[in-house]
Amino acid sequence: MTDRILTRRELNRALLARQMLLTRDSRSVLAAVEHLVGLQSQVPNPPYIGLWTRLAAFARPNLTDLIMQAQVVRAPLLRSTLHLVTAPDLLRLYNTIQPALIRAFGAFFGTRGKGINRAALIPAARAALEAQPRPFSEVSALLAALAPDHDADAVAYAIRSYLPLFQVAPGGVWGTGGSIGYTTADTWFGQPLAPEDLHTLLLRYLAAFGPASVMDFQAWSGRVKLKDAVEQARPELRTFRDEQGKELFDLPDAPLPAADTPAPVRFVPEYDNLVLAHADRTRIIANEHRSKVFLSAGRVRSTMLVDGFVAGTWKTERKKQAATLIIEPFGPLPADVQAALSDEGEQLIRFIEDDASVYTVQFGDEM
């Protein structure tokens, strides 16, 4: 049989359904974080906003309590970026993701990272971090004698690439910053790391982001040369083609809403995996708009969805007791869409700036 062709809108609706963006979901915060395979967390606040926009009746303490109890932890993981993941997932996924961390280390530092005596450095770093949670700067200083000819950044990145680390509380909590201590997950939780399991990682990815191609899976995970892993799973999967003829893989019972399924306006935080989890991102953002969202130095702007697709960006502004959400659309918006964005935007700015007394939603110039 010829594979069914999925249109861009069908792929969009499938992604929105699995990302809990067609309707706000009633599942628990812990279940949502696990389903999403974590939320990207270069800075602490975006995962809170990402859960607010996906879950019914989400409040900040719902996530903060889980972080303080180490049920959800902030760790270097997918694409070598900080993610908030459940503690069991960190133990389950680390060995599967670690090759991507090591590859990123080599790519980032090149010759600056070569020649580091890992045989001495990594055990010493583990001992230092397990004796007391420490920020990378402190560990690098303690271990400088073991890598005298390498800069502190390369040493710190080597440590985060070869050890299963996470930030101890309050790392990842709303509004936190500064130096947060790291320790090793396997020792802290008293459990061994699960062995490498690309098969399970693929199934988890498709549940949250499918249907997807091999290249999409690689872009999300940071791993490379995954064609064989996907081929081994083929008997368990259904296949489709996109409009360009690229083969897509999917779970047999995952949702595939119709292309005309209504999609409400939504506000998505910066760095959200919604816009980062595919090599071909046209299912969520048009190519002509990518440069307005994906900036230099790896920055990813906050976005808004209209009819399921990225239609602009947003930011907040605070002046004393006045808080403003500024919406910057990519083009003209109908009056009913502006009204929907204003209503949703006011709820969002009240969530973000909960101690303000005046709230405003403004539309900036078209970009």
N, C-alpha and C positions, 0 to 999 in steps of 0.2 A: 504493500500500500504506500501511496505517496503521503509524506508527512503533511499534516495540516499546517497551513500558513497562518501565523498570528500577526495581526496588524499592530502597528505602533500603539494604537489606543487599547487594544486588547492586552498588550504587554504592560501598558500603563496601569490599567485597572487591576491586573493580577498583582503587580507590585504594590499598589495602594492597599489592596485587600490584605496582603500578607504583612504589610507595615502598619496595619491598624489605622489607616488614614481615610477609609471610606466612612466608617462610623467609629466613634470612640469605644474602646473595648472595655469590658468589665473585669478582665483578668487581674490578678494581683501584680504589684510592681515587680516582685521577684520572678513571676512567671513571664512577664513582659520582657524583662532584661534577658532572661534565658532564651526566649523565642527569638529575639532580635540578635542573638549571639553577641550581646554587648552593645554599648553606645560609645562612639568616639568621644574622647574626653581630654583634648589638649588643654582646655581650660575647664574649670569645674561646672559652670552654670549650664552650658548647652544640654547635657543629658537630662537635667530637670525639665527644661523646656520641651525637649523631645518626648518625654513621657507625658507631660501636661497635654501636648497636642494629640497624643495617641490614646490616652486612658480617660475613662470617666471618673470624675471626682478626685483627680490626683492633687495631692498637697505635698509641699516640700518635705515635711517630716516623714512621709511614706518612704522616700528614698534615703534621707539622712539617717534614719534609724537603722536601716539595713547596712549602710556604710559603717556606722559606729559599732555595729555588732559583727562586722567583717563577714556578713552574708553576701554583700556586694563589695567588690574591691576594684581599685584603679591600678592597672598594670600595663606595661608595654606588651602589645600583642599584635593584632592584625595590622599589616603594613608597617610594622614597627612603630605604631603610634599608641598613645595612651588610650585605653578603653576601660569603661566600667563594665565588668562582667560579674556573674555570680562566682562565688568562691569555688564551687564544684566545677564550673566550666574552666576556670583557670587551671585547675589540676588536670582536667580532662583534655584540654586543648593545647597546653603549652608545648608538649613534645612534637605535636603536629605542626605548630606554627613556628617553632624555633628555627628551622632552616631559613625561613624568610627573615628573621631577626639577624641571623648571621650574614645572610646575603646583603641586607641593608647596611650593616656595619661596614662591610667591604666596599660597598658603593659610595657611602658617605665619606669615608676617610681615606680610601685608596692607600697610597704609600704611607700615610700618617698612621695607619693602623697595623701595618705589617711589622712583624718582628717583635710584637708584644709577647712577653713570656707568659702565655696563658696558663701553662702548667703550674706556674707559681702564683700568678695573679688571681686566678679564679678561686682556688681553694682559700687563699688568704682573704679575698673579698667575702666569700661565704662566711668564714669564721667571724669577720668583723661585723657583718650585717646580722648574723644570728646572735652575737653577743649583745647587740643593742641596735635597734633600727636607726639608720643613719641616712642623711641625704647624700647624693652622689658626690658632692663637693668634698664632704668630710671623708668619705671612703677613698676618693682619689688622693687626697692629701696624706692619708694614713699609709697608702700603698705606693707612694711616689718612688720609694727606693727600689721597688720591684720593676718599675718601668721608667728609669731615669731619662731616657732619650725620647719619651713620648709626651705629648701634651695631655693635660688633664681631661679634656673633652674626649679624646680617643680612648683613654683609660676607662672613663665612666661609661662610654658607649659599649666598650668591650664587656664590661661587667653586666650591663643590662641586656646584652645579647646572649650571654652564655649562662645566666642564672635565672631561675623562675621567680622573678621579683614582683612585689606589689607594694603600694604605699600603705603604710599603717594609717589608721584614722588619726586626724580628720582628712586625710588625702581624698580628694574628690567631692568633699562636702561643699554645698553652695557658698560662694563668697570666699573660700579659702585661697590662700596664695603663699608665696614664700617657700622656704625649704621644708620639704616633708620627708620623713624618714622612710626608707625601704627595708624590707626584709625578705627572706625566701619563703615561698608559699608552702613547699613540701614540709619544711621543718615547722613552720608556724602552725599549720593545720594538722601536723602529725600524720600525713597521708602521702603515699608515693604518687608521683606523676604517672598518669596513664601513658601507655605506649603510643607511638605514632599511629594515627587512624584517619587517613585521608577520606576513607569511605564515609565515616560518620560525619566528618566536617562537610563533605559535599551535600549530604542529605539535610544537614542543619541549614546550610546556605540556601538550598533550593526552597526549603520551607519558608524562609524569611524573604528571599529575593528572587526566586525563580519565576518563570522559566529562564534559563540562562545558558550561555555557551561556555565552552572550556576557557576561553579568554576572559569571560566575565568572572568565572570562579577564580582564576589566577589574579585578576585585578583586585578583587575583594580580599583575598587571603594573603597576598604578597608572595605566595609560592609560585614556582614556575615549573614547566614541563609536567603538567597534570593530565595530559591527554590519556595516558594509560590508566590512571586512577579512575577517570570518568568512564572509559571504555569498560573497565571491570564492573562498574555499577550499571551498565546499560540494561542488562536483563531486568533490573528492578525499576527502571525508569520508562517514562513515555517521552517521545521525541516530537518536536515541532520544527518548523522553519520560520525565520522572520521574513520580512518582505524583500530582503536582499538575498535570501536563500541560505543564510547561515543556520546551521543545526543548533537547536536549543534542547536542553534536557530539563526534565521536571519530575516531581513526585507524581505517582498515579492518581492520588486523591486530593491534590492541592487545589485551592480555588482558582477558577478562571472566569471571572465575571464578564458579562457582555460588554462590548465596547461602549454602549450607550448608558451604562450604569452611572447614575449621578454621582459626582464627586464634589463634596463641599469644599469651600475655601479652607486652607490650612496654612499655618505659619510654622516653618521648619527652622530649627536653630542652625547656627554655623557648625561646620564640620559634620553634619549629620550623614550617616551612612546611606541614607536614601539617595543622595546624589553622588555617592562615591563608590558604590558597590558593583559597578559594571564597567567593562571596557567600552561598551557602546551605551552611552548615557542618554540616547535620544528618546528612550521610553519615558524619561522624566524631564529632560531639558533639551531644548533645541540647540544645535551646534552653534548657531549665531549668537547665542546668549552666554555661552560658556565663559568667555573672557570677562563677563560682568560678575561672575560668581566665583570662579577659580582664579585667585590672585597670585601674585608672586610670593615666594617664601612659604608656599604650601597653605596659604590662608584660603578658607572657604567661607563665603559670606552666608548670612542667614537668608533664607528664601521664602517666598510665598507661593502657594499653589492655587491656580484658578483652572477649573475644569480638569484638575489632576496634574497639570504641568506647571513647571516653574515659570511664573509670569512677572517676577520682580524680586527685589530684595527689601529687607527692612532692617531698621536699627532703632535703638532707644536713645532718649536724651533726658537727662535729669537736671533741673535747675531748682535748687532749694526743695520746696514741697510740690513742685510741678513735674510730672512725668509725662513724656510724649513718646508715642510710637510713630515713627516716620516710615511710611511705605513709599518705595521707589519703583513704580511699575516700568516694565519694558516698553509699554505702549498704551494707547487709550483703553480705558476700561468702561464698560457699560455702567449705568447708574445703579442697577441692582447688584452688580458685582462690588462696586464701591461700598454700597450699603452693607453687604455681607462682610466685606473685609473690615469695615469700621466696627461692626458689632463684635466680630471675633477678635479684632485687634484690641478693643477696649478690655475684653476679658484677659488677653495676654498681658497687656501693660499693667493691669492690676495685679496679676500674678507675679510679674517680675519686680515691680516696685511697690511692694505691698505696704510700705510705710509712707507713701506719698499721700497727699490730700487732694490733689487736682490731677485729673487724667485726661489726656487728649490724644486723638489719632489724627495724623496729618498725612496728606499725599504730597510727595515731592515731585519734582519735575520728571518727566519721562526720560529714561536713560538712553 
